[in-house]
Amino acid sequence: MFDRAIADCRAAGATVEPFESPVDRTNVRELFAATAAGRGDVVPDSRSPAATANALRDYFVRQGVDPQDAVRRGLAAYRAFYDVLPGEWDAMASLMVLPLEHDPAGLSFARSRAEVTARLAAAMQAARLDAMVYPTMPFPAPRAVDPWPDIRTPLGFGNWLGLPEVSVPSGFGADGMPIGNLSFVGLPGSDARILALAHAYERASRRFVPAPAPRVTGSSSPSR
């Protein structure tokens, strides 16, 4: 399926070449730790709660809403989604006003992200790449009633580096379920370019087929 997706890209006019990235899902955690150790920083923490709390505060400030009131009322819902957040309001309130510069683990993570992303950027620029492409998931889509496969995917690597990524359909397996999907991935700030490439692939390949609309059956009213 992936080979066919690459063939679709080439047929649409793209130049596709192998690329050995200096950072990927197998080594990203080790690289973050190594760069932190080299700086003498504390261990980076991707789940440091202060960053998420600050992001919530800043969002409501931009909306012109009192962040203290909005977050306090919705804390249970936010906590259910962002499990790094504390469950008690007092602890959450202190995190919302904690500058990220005073959060050593989060700051260490941000510094490591900048260093590791710079390595990837240098490698991509040397190879004259506009984007990376790879399977979004290394397995077919599971059914809703089945457990999610316990397999690490490339998504974590892109999330840690803050890379823009667009996943588009690449076809269906013999069971009729989506399989693979193709990710277009770029460097921070290249969002528009990545969206354009993904859109061009989707239009040229036509691998997306909408699911058939469910049939609705019902009993007719008895005639009078």
C-alpha positions as a Markdown table, in Angstrom:
| # | Residue | x | y | z |
|---|---|---|---|---|
| 1 | Met | 0.0 | 0.0 | 0.0 |
| 2 | Phe | 2.8 | 2.4 | 0.9 |
| 3 | Asp | 4.7 | 1.6 | -2.4 |
| 4 | Arg | 1.5 | 2.4 | -4.3 |
| 5 | Ala | 1.2 | 5.7 | -2.4 |
| 6 | Ile | 4.7 | 6.6 | -3.4 |
| 7 | Ala | 4.0 | 5.7 | -7.0 |
| 8 | Asp | 0.9 | 8.0 | -6.8 |
| 9 | Cys | 3.2 | 10.8 | -5.6 |
| 10 | Arg | 5.7 | 10.3 | -8.4 |
| 11 | Ala | 2.8 | 10.1 | -11.0 |
| 12 | Ala | 1.7 | 13.5 | -9.8 |
| 13 | Gly | 5.1 | 14.9 | -10.5 |
| 14 | Ala | 6.9 | 14.7 | -7.1 |
| 15 | Thr | 10.5 | 13.6 | -6.8 |
| 16 | Val | 10.6 | 11.0 | -4.0 |
| 17 | Glu | 14.0 | 9.8 | -2.7 |
| 18 | Pro | 15.0 | 7.8 | 0.4 |
| 19 | Phe | 16.0 | 9.9 | 3.4 |
| 20 | Glu | 17.8 | 8.7 | 6.5 |
| 21 | Ser | 16.7 | 11.0 | 9.2 |
| 22 | Pro | 19.0 | 11.7 | 12.1 |
| 23 | Val | 16.0 | 11.7 | 14.4 |
| 24 | Asp | 13.0 | 9.3 | 14.3 |
| 25 | Arg | 10.7 | 7.5 | 16.6 |
| 26 | Thr | 13.4 | 5.0 | 17.7 |
| 27 | Asn | 15.9 | 7.6 | 19.0 |
| 28 | Val | 13.9 | 10.8 | 19.8 |
| 29 | Arg | 13.7 | 10.2 | 23.5 |
| 30 | Glu | 17.4 | 9.4 | 23.8 |
| 31 | Leu | 18.4 | 12.5 | 21.8 |
| 32 | Phe | 16.3 | 14.7 | 24.1 |
| 33 | Ala | 17.9 | 13.2 | 27.1 |
| 34 | Ala | 21.4 | 13.5 | 25.6 |
| 35 | Thr | 21.1 | 17.1 | 24.7 |
| 36 | Ala | 19.8 | 18.0 | 28.1 |
| 37 | Ala | 22.7 | 16.2 | 29.8 |
| 38 | Gly | 25.1 | 18.0 | 27.5 |
| 39 | Arg | 23.6 | 21.3 | 28.8 |
| 40 | Gly | 23.6 | 20.2 | 32.4 |
| 41 | Asp | 19.8 | 20.5 | 32.5 |
| 42 | Val | 17.4 | 18.4 | 34.4 |
| 43 | Val | 15.7 | 15.5 | 32.6 |
| 44 | Pro | 13.3 | 16.9 | 29.9 |
| 45 | Asp | 9.6 | 16.2 | 30.7 |
| 46 | Ser | 7.2 | 16.1 | 27.7 |
| 47 | Arg | 4.3 | 15.9 | 30.2 |
| 48 | Ser | 5.3 | 18.8 | 32.4 |
| 49 | Pro | 1.9 | 20.2 | 33.5 |
| 50 | Ala | 2.9 | 23.9 | 33.6 |
| 51 | Ala | 3.0 | 24.1 | 29.8 |
| 52 | Thr | -0.5 | 22.7 | 29.4 |
| 53 | Ala | -1.8 | 25.0 | 32.2 |
| 54 | Asn | -0.2 | 28.0 | 30.6 |
| 55 | Ala | -1.7 | 27.1 | 27.2 |
| 56 | Leu | -5.2 | 26.9 | 28.7 |
| 57 | Arg | -4.7 | 30.3 | 30.4 |
| 58 | Asp | -3.4 | 31.9 | 27.3 |
| 59 | Tyr | -6.3 | 30.5 | 25.2 |
| 60 | Phe | -9.0 | 32.1 | 27.3 |
| 61 | Val | -7.1 | 35.4 | 27.6 |
| 62 | Arg | -7.1 | 35.6 | 23.8 |
| 63 | Gln | -10.8 | 34.9 | 23.8 |
| 64 | Gly | -11.4 | 37.8 | 26.3 |
| 65 | Val | -12.6 | 35.4 | 29.0 |
| 66 | Asp | -11.5 | 35.3 | 32.6 |
| 67 | Pro | -9.1 | 32.3 | 32.6 |
| 68 | Gln | -9.4 | 31.6 | 36.3 |
| 69 | Asp | -13.2 | 31.3 | 36.1 |
| 70 | Ala | -13.2 | 29.3 | 32.8 |
| 71 | Val | -10.6 | 26.8 | 33.8 |
| 72 | Arg | -12.0 | 26.3 | 37.3 |
| 73 | Arg | -15.5 | 25.5 | 35.9 |
| 74 | Gly | -14.1 | 23.2 | 33.3 |
| 75 | Leu | -11.3 | 21.6 | 35.2 |
| 76 | Ala | -12.9 | 18.2 | 35.4 |
| 77 | Ala | -13.3 | 18.1 | 31.6 |
| 78 | Tyr | -9.8 | 19.4 | 30.9 |
| 79 | Arg | -8.3 | 16.9 | 33.5 |
| 80 | Ala | -10.1 | 14.0 | 31.7 |
| 81 | Phe | -8.4 | 15.0 | 28.4 |
| 82 | Tyr | -5.1 | 16.3 | 29.6 |
| 83 | Asp | -4.2 | 13.8 | 32.3 |
| 84 | Val | -1.0 | 15.7 | 33.3 |
| 85 | Leu | -3.1 | 18.4 | 35.0 |
| 86 | Pro | -3.8 | 18.2 | 38.7 |
| 87 | Gly | -7.3 | 17.4 | 39.8 |
| 88 | Glu | -7.4 | 20.0 | 42.6 |
| 89 | Trp | -8.1 | 23.6 | 41.7 |
| 90 | Asp | -5.5 | 25.1 | 44.1 |
| 91 | Ala | -2.7 | 23.2 | 42.4 |
| 92 | Met | -4.1 | 24.1 | 39.0 |
| 93 | Ala | -4.3 | 27.8 | 39.9 |
| 94 | Ser | -0.7 | 27.9 | 40.9 |
| 95 | Leu | 0.4 | 26.3 | 37.6 |
| 96 | Met | -1.5 | 28.8 | 35.5 |
| 97 | Val | 0.5 | 31.6 | 36.9 |
| 98 | Leu | 3.8 | 29.8 | 36.9 |
| 99 | Pro | 6.0 | 31.2 | 34.2 |
| 100 | Leu | 7.5 | 28.5 | 32.0 |
| 101 | Glu | 10.9 | 29.9 | 32.7 |
| 102 | His | 10.4 | 28.7 | 36.3 |
| 103 | Asp | 9.5 | 25.1 | 35.2 |
| 104 | Pro | 12.8 | 23.4 | 34.9 |
| 105 | Ala | 11.6 | 20.1 | 33.3 |
| 106 | Gly | 9.4 | 21.9 | 30.8 |
| 107 | Leu | 12.1 | 24.4 | 29.9 |
| 108 | Ser | 14.6 | 21.5 | 29.5 |
| 109 | Phe | 12.2 | 19.8 | 27.1 |
| 110 | Ala | 11.8 | 23.0 | 25.0 |
| 111 | Arg | 15.5 | 23.5 | 24.8 |
| 112 | Ser | 16.0 | 19.9 | 23.7 |
| 113 | Arg | 13.2 | 20.2 | 21.2 |
| 114 | Ala | 15.0 | 23.2 | 19.6 |
| 115 | Glu | 18.3 | 21.4 | 19.4 |
| 116 | Val | 17.0 | 18.1 | 18.0 |
| 117 | Thr | 14.7 | 19.9 | 15.5 |
| 118 | Ala | 17.7 | 21.9 | 14.3 |
| 119 | Arg | 19.5 | 18.6 | 13.5 |
| 120 | Leu | 16.5 | 17.4 | 11.5 |
| 121 | Ala | 16.3 | 20.7 | 9.7 |
| 122 | Ala | 19.9 | 20.7 | 8.7 |
| 123 | Ala | 19.6 | 17.2 | 7.3 |
| 124 | Met | 16.4 | 17.9 | 5.4 |
| 125 | Gln | 17.9 | 21.1 | 3.9 |
| 126 | Ala | 21.1 | 19.3 | 2.9 |
| 127 | Ala | 19.0 | 16.7 | 1.1 |
| 128 | Arg | 16.9 | 19.5 | -0.4 |
| 129 | Leu | 13.6 | 18.1 | 0.9 |
| 130 | Asp | 10.3 | 19.9 | 1.1 |
| 131 | Ala | 8.7 | 17.1 | 3.2 |
| 132 | Met | 9.0 | 13.6 | 4.6 |
| 133 | Val | 6.4 | 11.0 | 3.7 |
| 134 | Tyr | 5.8 | 7.8 | 5.6 |
| 135 | Pro | 2.8 | 5.6 | 6.7 |
| 136 | Thr | 0.8 | 7.3 | 9.4 |
| 137 | Met | 0.1 | 4.0 | 11.1 |
| 138 | Pro | 2.1 | 0.7 | 10.5 |
| 139 | Phe | -1.1 | -1.3 | 10.7 |
| 140 | Pro | -4.6 | -1.4 | 9.3 |
| 141 | Ala | -7.4 | 0.5 | 11.1 |
| 142 | Pro | -8.7 | -1.6 | 13.9 |
| 143 | Arg | -12.4 | -2.1 | 14.4 |
| 144 | Ala | -14.0 | -0.1 | 17.1 |
| 145 | Val | -14.6 | -3.2 | 19.2 |
| 146 | Asp | -11.0 | -4.3 | 19.0 |
| 147 | Pro | -8.1 | -3.0 | 21.2 |
| 148 | Trp | -5.7 | -0.5 | 19.8 |
| 149 | Pro | -2.5 | -2.3 | 18.7 |
| 150 | Asp | 0.3 | -1.8 | 21.2 |
| 151 | Ile | 2.7 | -0.5 | 18.5 |
| 152 | Arg | 4.6 | 2.8 | 18.6 |
| 153 | Thr | 3.8 | 4.9 | 15.6 |
| 154 | Pro | 5.7 | 7.8 | 13.9 |
| 155 | Leu | 3.2 | 10.3 | 15.4 |
| 156 | Gly | 5.0 | 10.5 | 18.7 |
| 157 | Phe | 8.2 | 11.5 | 17.0 |
| 158 | Gly | 6.5 | 14.4 | 15.2 |
| 159 | Asn | 4.6 | 15.5 | 18.3 |
| 160 | Trp | 7.8 | 15.7 | 20.3 |
| 161 | Leu | 9.4 | 17.9 | 17.7 |
| 162 | Gly | 6.3 | 20.0 | 17.0 |
| 163 | Leu | 6.3 | 19.1 | 13.3 |
| 164 | Pro | 3.3 | 20.0 | 11.1 |
| 165 | Glu | 1.8 | 16.7 | 9.8 |
| 166 | Val | -1.1 | 15.9 | 7.5 |
| 167 | Ser | -2.4 | 12.4 | 7.2 |
| 168 | Val | -4.4 | 11.5 | 4.0 |
| 169 | Pro | -6.1 | 8.2 | 2.9 |
| 170 | Ser | -4.0 | 5.9 | 0.8 |
| 171 | Gly | -6.5 | 3.1 | 0.3 |
| 172 | Phe | -8.3 | 0.2 | 1.8 |
| 173 | Gly | -7.4 | -3.4 | 2.8 |
| 174 | Ala | -9.1 | -6.6 | 1.7 |
| 175 | Asp | -11.4 | -6.3 | 4.7 |
| 176 | Gly | -12.6 | -2.9 | 3.5 |
| 177 | Met | -10.9 | -1.0 | 6.4 |
| 178 | Pro | -8.5 | 1.9 | 5.8 |
| 179 | Ile | -4.9 | 0.9 | 5.8 |
| 180 | Gly | -1.7 | 2.8 | 6.3 |
| 181 | Asn | -2.7 | 6.4 | 5.3 |
| 182 | Leu | 0.1 | 8.6 | 4.1 |
| 183 | Ser | 1.7 | 11.3 | 6.3 |
| 184 | Phe | 3.2 | 14.5 | 4.8 |
| 185 | Val | 5.6 | 15.9 | 7.4 |
| 186 | Gly | 7.6 | 19.1 | 7.4 |
| 187 | Leu | 9.6 | 21.4 | 9.6 |
| 188 | Pro | 8.0 | 23.9 | 12.0 |
| 189 | Gly | 6.6 | 26.8 | 10.1 |
| 190 | Ser | 6.0 | 24.9 | 6.8 |
| 191 | Asp | 2.3 | 24.2 | 7.6 |
| 192 | Ala | 1.0 | 25.8 | 4.4 |
| 193 | Arg | 3.4 | 23.9 | 2.2 |
| 194 | Ile | 2.6 | 20.6 | 3.9 |
| 195 | Leu | -1.2 | 21.2 | 3.5 |
| 196 | Ala | -0.7 | 22.0 | -0.2 |
| 197 | Leu | 1.3 | 18.8 | -0.8 |
| 198 | Ala | -1.2 | 16.6 | 1.0 |
| 199 | His | -4.1 | 18.2 | -0.8 |
| 200 | Ala | -2.3 | 17.7 | -4.2 |
| 201 | Tyr | -1.8 | 14.0 | -3.4 |
| 202 | Glu | -5.4 | 13.5 | -2.3 |
| 203 | Arg | -6.7 | 15.1 | -5.5 |
| 204 | Ala | -4.3 | 13.3 | -7.8 |
| 205 | Ser | -4.5 | 9.8 | -6.2 |
| 206 | Arg | -8.3 | 9.7 | -5.5 |
| 207 | Arg | -7.7 | 7.0 | -2.9 |
| 208 | Phe | -10.3 | 8.4 | -0.6 |
| 209 | Val | -13.7 | 6.8 | -1.1 |
| 210 | Pro | -16.5 | 8.0 | 1.1 |
| 211 | Ala | -18.2 | 5.2 | 3.1 |
| 212 | Pro | -21.7 | 4.4 | 1.8 |
| 213 | Ala | -24.5 | 6.1 | 3.6 |
| 214 | Pro | -26.3 | 3.8 | 6.0 |
| 215 | Arg | -29.7 | 2.6 | 4.9 |
| 216 | Val | -32.5 | 3.7 | 7.1 |
| 217 | Thr | -35.4 | 1.2 | 7.3 |
| 218 | Gly | -38.7 | 1.7 | 9.1 |
| 219 | Ser | -42.2 | 0.4 | 9.1 |
| 220 | Ser | -44.8 | 2.2 | 7.1 |
| 221 | Ser | -48.0 | 3.5 | 8.7 |
| 222 | Pro | -51.0 | 1.3 | 8.2 |
| 223 | Ser | -53.5 | 2.6 | 5.7 |
| 224 | Arg | -56.8 | 3.8 | 6.9 |
